Amino acid sequence: MDQWEYWTAFVWADIEHQGAAEYIKKKWPDWNPAKYAPQTMIPELDGYGEAGWELVHMEPIQSVGPNGDVGFPTGGGSTGTTRYSNVYFCVFKRKK
């Protein structure tokens, strides 16, 4: 039976991350993406793949706290406020 090991990481979408702008320019030379376009995460995600990690889950989160904890909106009801985030919680796995 296969055995797996897991890794979790917060990945930020940001055109200013190392390699992101260069990757976008090479892959889509005529595209000028928004600063937090999800495609800016591809170089980092590719790095995990090159190390043998498979992405098995990804979800956006509102914020990361000072202790590495995940932030959630507080209060109740509908405030009519849209909250945006460029932080994604990712789970990877690979065979042991």
mmCIF file of the C-alpha atoms, coordinates in Angstrom:
data_MODEL
# 
_entry.id   MODEL 
# 
loop_
_atom_site.group_PDB 
_atom_site.id 
_atom_site.type_symbol 
_atom_site.label_atom_id 
_atom_site.label_alt_id 
_atom_site.label_comp_id 
_atom_site.label_asym_id 
_atom_site.label_entity_id 
_atom_site.label_seq_id 
_atom_site.pdbx_PDB_ins_code 
_atom_site.Cartn_x 
_atom_site.Cartn_y 
_atom_site.Cartn_z 
_atom_site.occupancy 
_atom_site.B_iso_or_equiv 
_atom_site.pdbx_formal_charge 
_atom_site.auth_seq_id 
_atom_site.auth_comp_id 
_atom_site.auth_asym_id 
_atom_site.auth_atom_id 
_atom_site.pdbx_PDB_model_num 
ATOM 1  C CA . MET A 1 1  ? 0.000   0.000  0.000   1.00 0.00 ? 1  MET A CA 1 
ATOM 2  C CA . ASP A 1 2  ? 1.258   3.485  -0.865  1.00 0.00 ? 2  ASP A CA 1 
ATOM 3  C CA . GLN A 1 3  ? 2.223   5.801  1.964   1.00 0.00 ? 3  GLN A CA 1 
ATOM 4  C CA . TRP A 1 4  ? 2.155   9.573  1.695   1.00 0.00 ? 4  TRP A CA 1 
ATOM 5  C CA . GLU A 1 5  ? 3.704   12.557 3.354   1.00 0.00 ? 5  GLU A CA 1 
ATOM 6  C CA . TYR A 1 6  ? 2.019   15.958 3.358   1.00 0.00 ? 6  TYR A CA 1 
ATOM 7  C CA . TRP A 1 7  ? 3.114   19.584 3.284   1.00 0.00 ? 7  TRP A CA 1 
ATOM 8  C CA . THR A 1 8  ? 1.043   22.705 3.854   1.00 0.00 ? 8  THR A CA 1 
ATOM 9  C CA . ALA A 1 9  ? 1.934   26.212 2.743   1.00 0.00 ? 9  ALA A CA 1 
ATOM 10 C CA . PHE A 1 10 ? 0.501   29.677 2.317   1.00 0.00 ? 10 PHE A CA 1 
ATOM 11 C CA . VAL A 1 11 ? 1.087   30.885 -1.238  1.00 0.00 ? 11 VAL A CA 1 
ATOM 12 C CA . TRP A 1 12 ? 0.666   34.548 -2.130  1.00 0.00 ? 12 TRP A CA 1 
ATOM 13 C CA . ALA A 1 13 ? -0.362  35.654 -5.604  1.00 0.00 ? 13 ALA A CA 1 
ATOM 14 C CA . ASP A 1 14 ? 1.782   38.705 -6.329  1.00 0.00 ? 14 ASP A CA 1 
ATOM 15 C CA . ILE A 1 15 ? 3.462   39.844 -9.548  1.00 0.00 ? 15 ILE A CA 1 
ATOM 16 C CA . GLU A 1 16 ? 6.368   41.145 -7.418  1.00 0.00 ? 16 GLU A CA 1 
ATOM 17 C CA . HIS A 1 17 ? 7.361   37.666 -6.173  1.00 0.00 ? 17 HIS A CA 1 
ATOM 18 C CA . GLN A 1 18 ? 10.658  36.409 -7.511  1.00 0.00 ? 18 GLN A CA 1 
ATOM 19 C CA . GLY A 1 19 ? 10.260  35.001 -11.002 1.00 0.00 ? 19 GLY A CA 1 
ATOM 20 C CA . ALA A 1 20 ? 6.550   35.830 -11.362 1.00 0.00 ? 20 ALA A CA 1 
ATOM 21 C CA . ALA A 1 21 ? 6.825   38.779 -13.749 1.00 0.00 ? 21 ALA A CA 1 
ATOM 22 C CA . GLU A 1 22 ? 9.425   36.999 -15.858 1.00 0.00 ? 22 GLU A CA 1 
ATOM 23 C CA . TYR A 1 23 ? 7.280   33.877 -16.064 1.00 0.00 ? 23 TYR A CA 1 
ATOM 24 C CA . ILE A 1 24 ? 4.183   35.849 -17.102 1.00 0.00 ? 24 ILE A CA 1 
ATOM 25 C CA . LYS A 1 25 ? 6.137   37.815 -19.726 1.00 0.00 ? 25 LYS A CA 1 
ATOM 26 C CA . LYS A 1 26 ? 7.584   34.633 -21.232 1.00 0.00 ? 26 LYS A CA 1 
ATOM 27 C CA . LYS A 1 27 ? 4.326   32.638 -21.163 1.00 0.00 ? 27 LYS A CA 1 
ATOM 28 C CA . TRP A 1 28 ? 1.967   35.462 -22.194 1.00 0.00 ? 28 TRP A CA 1 
ATOM 29 C CA . PRO A 1 29 ? 4.080   38.253 -23.742 1.00 0.00 ? 29 PRO A CA 1 
ATOM 30 C CA . ASP A 1 30 ? 1.119   40.491 -24.627 1.00 0.00 ? 30 ASP A CA 1 
ATOM 31 C CA . TRP A 1 31 ? -0.648  40.226 -21.266 1.00 0.00 ? 31 TRP A CA 1 
ATOM 32 C CA . ASN A 1 32 ? -0.301  42.793 -18.508 1.00 0.00 ? 32 ASN A CA 1 
ATOM 33 C CA . PRO A 1 33 ? -1.791  40.987 -15.480 1.00 0.00 ? 33 PRO A CA 1 
ATOM 34 C CA . ALA A 1 34 ? -3.194  42.546 -12.355 1.00 0.00 ? 34 ALA A CA 1 
ATOM 35 C CA . LYS A 1 35 ? -0.779  42.632 -9.405  1.00 0.00 ? 35 LYS A CA 1 
ATOM 36 C CA . TYR A 1 36 ? -2.482  39.701 -7.644  1.00 0.00 ? 36 TYR A CA 1 
ATOM 37 C CA . ALA A 1 37 ? -3.438  37.562 -10.653 1.00 0.00 ? 37 ALA A CA 1 
ATOM 38 C CA . PRO A 1 38 ? -3.521  33.868 -9.631  1.00 0.00 ? 38 PRO A CA 1 
ATOM 39 C CA . GLN A 1 39 ? -1.151  33.015 -12.486 1.00 0.00 ? 39 GLN A CA 1 
ATOM 40 C CA . THR A 1 40 ? 1.632   34.768 -10.556 1.00 0.00 ? 40 THR A CA 1 
ATOM 41 C CA . MET A 1 41 ? 1.694   31.745 -8.211  1.00 0.00 ? 41 MET A CA 1 
ATOM 42 C CA . ILE A 1 42 ? 2.691   29.327 -10.989 1.00 0.00 ? 42 ILE A CA 1 
ATOM 43 C CA . PRO A 1 43 ? 6.495   29.621 -10.548 1.00 0.00 ? 43 PRO A CA 1 
ATOM 44 C CA . GLU A 1 44 ? 6.216   28.808 -6.821  1.00 0.00 ? 44 GLU A CA 1 
ATOM 45 C CA . LEU A 1 45 ? 3.738   25.994 -7.433  1.00 0.00 ? 45 LEU A CA 1 
ATOM 46 C CA . ASP A 1 46 ? 6.011   24.609 -10.168 1.00 0.00 ? 46 ASP A CA 1 
ATOM 47 C CA . GLY A 1 47 ? 8.832   24.574 -7.613  1.00 0.00 ? 47 GLY A CA 1 
ATOM 48 C CA . TYR A 1 48 ? 6.808   22.311 -5.345  1.00 0.00 ? 48 TYR A CA 1 
ATOM 49 C CA . GLY A 1 49 ? 6.049   20.072 -8.320  1.00 0.00 ? 49 GLY A CA 1 
ATOM 50 C CA . GLU A 1 50 ? 9.721   19.854 -9.239  1.00 0.00 ? 50 GLU A CA 1 
ATOM 51 C CA . ALA A 1 51 ? 10.417  18.700 -5.680  1.00 0.00 ? 51 ALA A CA 1 
ATOM 52 C CA . GLY A 1 52 ? 7.895   15.882 -6.116  1.00 0.00 ? 52 GLY A CA 1 
ATOM 53 C CA . TRP A 1 53 ? 4.927   17.513 -4.371  1.00 0.00 ? 53 TRP A CA 1 
ATOM 54 C CA . GLU A 1 54 ? 1.434   17.226 -5.862  1.00 0.00 ? 54 GLU A CA 1 
ATOM 55 C CA . LEU A 1 55 ? -1.049  20.007 -5.079  1.00 0.00 ? 55 LEU A CA 1 
ATOM 56 C CA . VAL A 1 56 ? -4.167  18.314 -3.669  1.00 0.00 ? 56 VAL A CA 1 
ATOM 57 C CA . HIS A 1 57 ? -6.022  21.281 -2.187  1.00 0.00 ? 57 HIS A CA 1 
ATOM 58 C CA . MET A 1 58 ? -6.005  25.045 -2.569  1.00 0.00 ? 58 MET A CA 1 
ATOM 59 C CA . GLU A 1 59 ? -8.347  27.643 -1.135  1.00 0.00 ? 59 GLU A CA 1 
ATOM 60 C CA . PRO A 1 60 ? -8.218  31.387 -0.696  1.00 0.00 ? 60 PRO A CA 1 
ATOM 61 C CA . ILE A 1 61 ? -8.070  32.686 2.853   1.00 0.00 ? 61 ILE A CA 1 
ATOM 62 C CA . GLN A 1 62 ? -8.697  36.179 4.132   1.00 0.00 ? 62 GLN A CA 1 
ATOM 63 C CA . SER A 1 63 ? -5.469  36.683 6.042   1.00 0.00 ? 63 SER A CA 1 
ATOM 64 C CA . VAL A 1 64 ? -2.551  35.059 7.836   1.00 0.00 ? 64 VAL A CA 1 
ATOM 65 C CA . GLY A 1 65 ? -2.022  36.109 11.441  1.00 0.00 ? 65 GLY A CA 1 
ATOM 66 C CA . PRO A 1 66 ? 1.268   36.778 13.235  1.00 0.00 ? 66 PRO A CA 1 
ATOM 67 C CA . ASN A 1 67 ? 1.366   33.191 14.518  1.00 0.00 ? 67 ASN A CA 1 
ATOM 68 C CA . GLY A 1 68 ? 0.741   31.647 11.090  1.00 0.00 ? 68 GLY A CA 1 
ATOM 69 C CA . ASP A 1 69 ? -2.941  31.303 11.897  1.00 0.00 ? 69 ASP A CA 1 
ATOM 70 C CA . VAL A 1 70 ? -5.762  31.797 9.393   1.00 0.00 ? 70 VAL A CA 1 
ATOM 71 C CA . GLY A 1 71 ? -7.926  34.920 9.655   1.00 0.00 ? 71 GLY A CA 1 
ATOM 72 C CA . PHE A 1 72 ? -11.695 34.915 9.251   1.00 0.00 ? 72 PHE A CA 1 
ATOM 73 C CA . PRO A 1 73 ? -14.102 37.850 9.109   1.00 0.00 ? 73 PRO A CA 1 
ATOM 74 C CA . THR A 1 74 ? -15.777 38.650 12.396  1.00 0.00 ? 74 THR A CA 1 
ATOM 75 C CA . GLY A 1 75 ? -19.225 39.943 13.045  1.00 0.00 ? 75 GLY A CA 1 
ATOM 76 C CA . GLY A 1 76 ? -22.437 38.587 11.698  1.00 0.00 ? 76 GLY A CA 1 
ATOM 77 C CA . GLY A 1 77 ? -24.914 39.240 9.018   1.00 0.00 ? 77 GLY A CA 1 
ATOM 78 C CA . SER A 1 78 ? -24.362 40.783 5.654   1.00 0.00 ? 78 SER A CA 1 
ATOM 79 C CA . THR A 1 79 ? -22.340 43.973 5.754   1.00 0.00 ? 79 THR A CA 1 
ATOM 80 C CA . GLY A 1 80 ? -22.295 44.387 1.990   1.00 0.00 ? 80 GLY A CA 1 
ATOM 81 C CA . THR A 1 81 ? -18.512 44.656 2.093   1.00 0.00 ? 81 THR A CA 1 
ATOM 82 C CA . THR A 1 82 ? -16.453 42.622 -0.333  1.00 0.00 ? 82 THR A CA 1 
ATOM 83 C CA . ARG A 1 83 ? -13.204 41.314 1.113   1.00 0.00 ? 83 ARG A CA 1 
ATOM 84 C CA . TYR A 1 84 ? -10.359 40.433 -1.203  1.00 0.00 ? 84 TYR A CA 1 
ATOM 85 C CA . SER A 1 85 ? -7.341  38.240 -0.637  1.00 0.00 ? 85 SER A CA 1 
ATOM 86 C CA . ASN A 1 86 ? -4.288  37.106 -2.555  1.00 0.00 ? 86 ASN A CA 1 
ATOM 87 C CA . VAL A 1 87 ? -3.360  34.409 -0.008  1.00 0.00 ? 87 VAL A CA 1 
ATOM 88 C CA . TYR A 1 88 ? -4.075  30.743 -0.672  1.00 0.00 ? 88 TYR A CA 1 
ATOM 89 C CA . PHE A 1 89 ? -3.788  27.792 1.708   1.00 0.00 ? 89 PHE A CA 1 
ATOM 90 C CA . CYS A 1 90 ? -2.269  24.849 -0.170  1.00 0.00 ? 90 CYS A CA 1 
ATOM 91 C CA . VAL A 1 91 ? -1.898  21.186 0.730   1.00 0.00 ? 91 VAL A CA 1 
ATOM 92 C CA . PHE A 1 92 ? 0.610   19.039 -1.139  1.00 0.00 ? 92 PHE A CA 1 
ATOM 93 C CA . LYS A 1 93 ? 1.393   15.327 -0.974  1.00 0.00 ? 93 LYS A CA 1 
ATOM 94 C CA . ARG A 1 94 ? 4.069   12.970 -2.269  1.00 0.00 ? 94 ARG A CA 1 
ATOM 95 C CA . LYS A 1 95 ? 4.918   9.330  -1.814  1.00 0.00 ? 95 LYS A CA 1 
ATOM 96 C CA . LYS A 1 96 ? 7.173   8.511  1.109   1.00 0.00 ? 96 LYS A CA 1 
# 
